[in-house]
Amino acid sequence: MSGEKQCWSINTFQGVALTSIGVNEVNIEAAAGVRRSEWQDALDDEIREWARHLGKSRIIAKVRPGWSKFGKSKGYKLAHYEMILEL
């Protein structure tokens, strides 16, 4: 919580996530793993509880498009697109 990133291990490394703390938010920088349906709800619940404990008013998830359906089902709204150009 010193401004560094936090690493989350889900189901003994079945999934991992990286978060950071902003002024008003917790940022989910990345999340990946196998059989996501087995751990995605628990991860979301844990990060929500932690963000509330920290007094944060929002969670910003920077995730791949495959998370869209899950995110919408949990109340997340699409806010930005990222475009990448490989050089």
C-alpha positions in Angstrom: 0.0 0.0 0.0 3.0 2.2 -0.3 2.3 3.1 -3.9 3.7 -0.1 -5.2 1.8 -2.9 -6.9 0.1 -5.7 -5.1 0.1 -9.3 -6.5 -2.9 -11.6 -5.8 -2.7 -15.4 -6.0 -6.0 -17.2 -6.6 -6.4 -20.9 -5.9 -2.7 -21.5 -5.4 -1.7 -19.7 -8.6 -4.6 -20.9 -10.8 -4.9 -17.2 -11.4 -2.9 -14.1 -10.6 -3.8 -10.4 -10.5 -1.8 -7.2 -10.2 -3.3 -4.1 -8.6 -2.3 -0.6 -7.7 -3.8 2.0 -5.5 -4.8 5.4 -6.8 -6.2 8.5 -5.0 -9.8 7.4 -5.2 -9.6 4.0 -6.7 -8.0 0.6 -6.8 -6.7 -0.3 -10.2 -6.7 -3.9 -11.5 -3.7 -3.7 -13.8 -3.8 -7.2 -15.0 -5.4 -10.6 -14.3 -4.8 -13.9 -15.9 -4.9 -17.6 -15.3 -6.6 -20.9 -16.2 -10.2 -21.9 -15.8 -11.2 -18.3 -14.9 -14.8 -19.2 -14.1 -13.5 -21.1 -11.0 -11.9 -18.0 -9.4 -13.2 -14.8 -11.1 -16.0 -14.2 -8.6 -13.8 -14.8 -5.6 -11.2 -12.4 -6.9 -13.7 -9.7 -7.7 -15.3 -10.1 -4.2 -11.9 -9.9 -2.5 -10.8 -6.8 -4.3 -14.1 -5.0 -3.8 -13.9 -5.7 0.0 -10.3 -4.5 0.1 -11.1 -1.3 -1.9 -14.0 -0.5 0.4 -11.7 -1.1 3.4 -9.3 1.4 2.0 -12.1 3.9 1.5 -11.9 3.9 -2.3 -14.9 4.9 -4.3 -14.2 2.9 -7.5 -12.3 0.0 -9.1 -10.8 0.5 -12.5 -10.1 -2.8 -14.3 -7.6 -2.7 -17.1 -8.4 -6.1 -18.6 -8.5 -7.9 -22.0 -11.8 -7.9 -24.0 -12.6 -11.5 -22.8 -13.4 -10.1 -19.4 -16.2 -7.8 -20.8 -19.1 -10.2 -20.3 -18.1 -11.1 -16.7 -17.4 -7.4 -15.9 -20.8 -6.3 -17.1 -22.5 -9.0 -15.1 -20.8 -7.6 -12.0 -21.7 -4.0 -12.6 -18.6 -2.7 -14.4 -19.1 -0.3 -17.3 -16.9 0.0 -20.4 -15.0 3.3 -20.1 -12.0 3.2 -22.6 -10.5 1.3 -25.4 -6.8 0.8 -25.9 -5.3 0.6 -29.3 -1.8 -0.9 -29.9 0.5 -0.5 -32.8 3.4 -2.9 -33.0 6.5 -1.3 -34.5 
